[in-house]
Amino acid sequence: MVDLLKAMKAELEIDMEARLASMENSLKELKKMISDCKTKVKFVDDLVNMLIRAELDNDPSIDDEIMAWMVEEATRALTEAMRGSASSELPCPTAAGNGGGKEGSSSDGD
C-alpha cells in the first residue's frame, strides 16, 4: 500500500510540474502579447497627438495626403491592437479599457 501511495505521489508531482511548465509558457506568451499591444497603443496615441497638434498649429508641412496616411496608420495599428496578437484569440487588454494603455496606469510587474 505504501508503494502504491509513493507511486501515486510521484505521478502527481510529475503531472503538477508539467502543468506548471505549461502555465509558465502561457504566462510568457501573454506578457509578450500585452507588451506588443502597449507598443501599438502608444504608436496610435502618438499619431493621434501629432494629428491634433498639426491641426491646431495649422502646420503647412502636413498636407491632406500625409494627414490621411497618418489616420490610416493609426486606424490599422489600433485595429491590430484590438484583435490581439496572431498567436492568441484574446483581445488586447490595453485596448479594452485599462486607461487607454497609458504607461504607469497599472503595475506591469515586468
C-alpha positions, 0 to 999 in steps of 0.5 A, a space after each residue: 500500500 505504501 508503494 502504491 501511495 509513493 507511486 501515486 505521489 510521484 505521478 502527481 508531482 510529475 503531472 503538477 510540474 508539467 502543468 506548471 511548465 505549461 502555465 509558465 509558457 502561457 504566462 510568457 506568451 501573454 506578457 509578450 502579447 500585452 507588451 506588443 499591444 502597449 507598443 501599438 497603443 502608444 504608436 496610435 496615441 502618438 499619431 493621434 497627438 501629432 494629428 491634433 497638434 498639426 491641426 491646431 498649429 495649422 502646420 503647412 508641412 502636413 498636407 491632406 495626403 500625409 494627414 490621411 496616411 497618418 489616420 490610416 496608420 493609426 486606424 490599422 495599428 489600433 485595429 491590430 491592437 484590438 484583435 490581439 496578437 496572431 498567436 492568441 484569440 484574446 483581445 488586447 487588454 490595453 485596448 479594452 479599457 485599462 486607461 487607454 494603455 497609458 504607461 504607469 496606469 497599472 503595475 506591469 510587474 515586468 
